[in-house]
Amino acid sequence: MAGRSVSDALVKVYRAFSGVLKPAKIPACPCCVTASEVCSLLQTPLRQLTPEQLSRYAGSVLLTSGSSADFRYFLPRILDISLHERYWYPDREIVLGKLVLADWKSWPNQETQPLMALFEAAFDETMTVDDGWDVDSWICSLALADIDVTPFLRKLMEPSALPVLIGFFERNSTHLGKGKLSNSFWKDHKANAAPVVAWFQSTEVQAVVMGHYERLAQGDV
């Protein structure tokens, strides 16, 4: 669940994109987003759009439907839903991956900076309540958005983040021996995954992880 800092960051994202005009039409493959669904998207106020209304558009946009222009209009609401609906389709990895398709790094700083602040706030909050599952998803999502995950991985090395680090490691441990990660969204993005694999295999991370299991074996945890 999104906390106050995430909520504040989300408000700033809505504000940053408030000048983006509602599209007059949305080009769409009718098999992916029907004409009636397009009408619903265009007739409903942005903040009132439901997860069901946006699901098929958000999954197909910039592939078989939509454009960068309409994606920028719907993006704040898409992120809002993605943050609050854990099992919503499209998955977070798909949503953030759309940013690359939209060439988001070419957008004005007044749009990209609030997005980064939102991602940082959401990640920080996740570290306080998660067992590694959500952090795993966030690291993959951020990487697929072409964001440097090094600062986020560094946060996992803080002593207070040890339970999350161990959970994150355990989700990936069986794959790391093969130089891979468990999240299926890495499959076609090996270059994005490589820095995360290298981080897991680093002496620093291995020392923390192995130290945890040694203390566990000795009954000190």
N, C-alpha and C positions, 0 to 999 in steps of 0.2 A: 504494500500500500504506500502511495506517495505521501511523504511527510511535508512539513511546512516549507522547508528549503526547496524541495522539489516543486511544490505548488507555486512558490514565489518565482522560481525559474521558469515555470510553465507560463505564468502570467506575462513574463517578459518576452517569451517567444511569441505568444499571441500578439503582443503589442508590436513586436519587431516586424511581423508580417501583416499587420493590419492594413497597410497601404496596398497590398496585393489585391487587385480587382478580382471579383468573382468571374469565372469564365462564362462566356455567353453560350458555349457549347463544349462538349468533351468528345473528341473522336474516340471511338471504342469498337472493338470487335464484339459483335452482338452475342457471340458465344461466351465471352468473358464478362461483359457488362451490358445488360440489356438496355434498350431504349427507355423503358420505364424506370430502371435504376438510375440512368443518367438524369432523367427528369427529376427524380427524387433528390439527387445530389444537388441539383441546381436550384430547386425550389425551397430547400430546407436551410434555415440559418445555420451558419458554420458550427457554432457551439452546440446546436441541437441535433446534429447528425449523430445517429446511433452507430454502435459497432456493426450492426447488421447492414446498415446502409453503406458503410464505407468498406466493408470487408473485401468484396470482389474488386472494387476499384483499386484499393490499396495493394492488393496482390498482383494486379495486372498492369498497373500504371508504369509507363515508360518501357513496356514490353509490347503489349497488344492493345493498350488503351492509354488515353491521356497524353499529356505533354509536360515538359518542365514547368510551363506557365501555370497550368491548373494544379499540378502537384504542389507548387509553392503555396497556392491558396489553401489547399486542404491539409498541408503538412502539420500545422499546429494541432488540429483536431486529431489527425492520425496519431501523432505522438502522444497526445492526451489519452486517447483510448489505449494505445499500446502500453502505456505506463500503468494504467489502472485495471486493465483486463488481461490477466496473466495468460489465459488460454485462448486469447483472440487470434484468429488468423487474419492477416499474415503474421508470422512469427517476427519477433524483434529483429532477428538477423536479416530477414527480408526487408523490413521497413528501413533499417539504416543502410542496407545495401542500395536502396533506391537513391540515396543521396549521391552516390558516385555516378549513377546513370543520369542524374540531373545536373552533374558538374557543379556540385554545391560549393566547391572551393573557389569558384569564380564569382560567387554571390558577394554582395557588399558585406563589410565587416559588421555592420549593424544587424545583419541577419545571422551570420555565421557565429559570432561571439555568443549571443544568447543561446544558440543551439548547443555550443560546447559547454556553456555553464549548466544547461539542463542535464546533459549527459554526465557531467562531473557530479552534480548533486544527486542524481539517481544512482550512480555507482557508489558514492559514499554512503548513501542510505542503505543500499543493498548489503554493503559489508557489515552493517550492524545487526541485520536480521536473518542473513542467509547462511546456508550450510555449504555453499559452493555451487549450487545448481544455477542460481541467478547470475552469480559472478561469472561463471563459465559462459553463459549466454551473452552477458554484456561484453566480455573481452572479445568474443567472436564478432559480435555486432559492431563494435567500435572499429575493429580491424577491417571489417568488410566495408565500412564507411571511409576507409583510407585515413583513419586517425591513428597517430602514433600511440600504441598502447603502453609504452614504457612507463610513463608516469602513473598509469593505473596499476600496472603490475608492481611498481615500487610501493604503492599503498599497501599491498598485500604482505609486504615484509615487515610492517609495523607489528610490534608485539601483540597489540590488541586484536589484530586481524588473524592470529594464528588459527583459530577454528575454521575460518573461511578459507584460508590458504590450504589447510589439510583437506577440507571438503573439495576444493578445486583440484587438488592433486589427485585425490582418490577417484574423481570422475574421469581422470585422464591416464591414470597409472598403467592400465593394461595396454594402452596404445603407445605410450611414450617409448617403450622399448623398440618400437618399429619406426620411431621418429615421427609419429602422428599424434593427433588429438582426437578426442572422442566425439565432439560435436560434429554432426553430419554436414553442417553448413561449411565446414572447412574443406570438404572434399575437392571442390573445384577452385580452391584458393590456397594452394600450397605455399605460395610466396608470402601470403599474409600470415599463414600459420607458423612459418619458420622462426620468426623472432620469439614467439611464445614457446615453441618447443625448446629453443636454445635457452630461454630463461628457466624453464623447468629443469633443464639438464645442467644449469650452472652450479658451480661449487657452492655459492652462497645459498641458493634455494635448497639444494640437496642437503646441506648441513642443517638447515632449519627443520626440514622434513624428517630426516633420519634422527635428529636429536629428539623430536617429538615422539617417534616410535620407540626409541630407546628408553625414554622416561616412562612411556606407557608400559613397556615390558617390565620395568622395575617397580611399577605401581606408584609412580610419582605423579601421574596425571589423573 
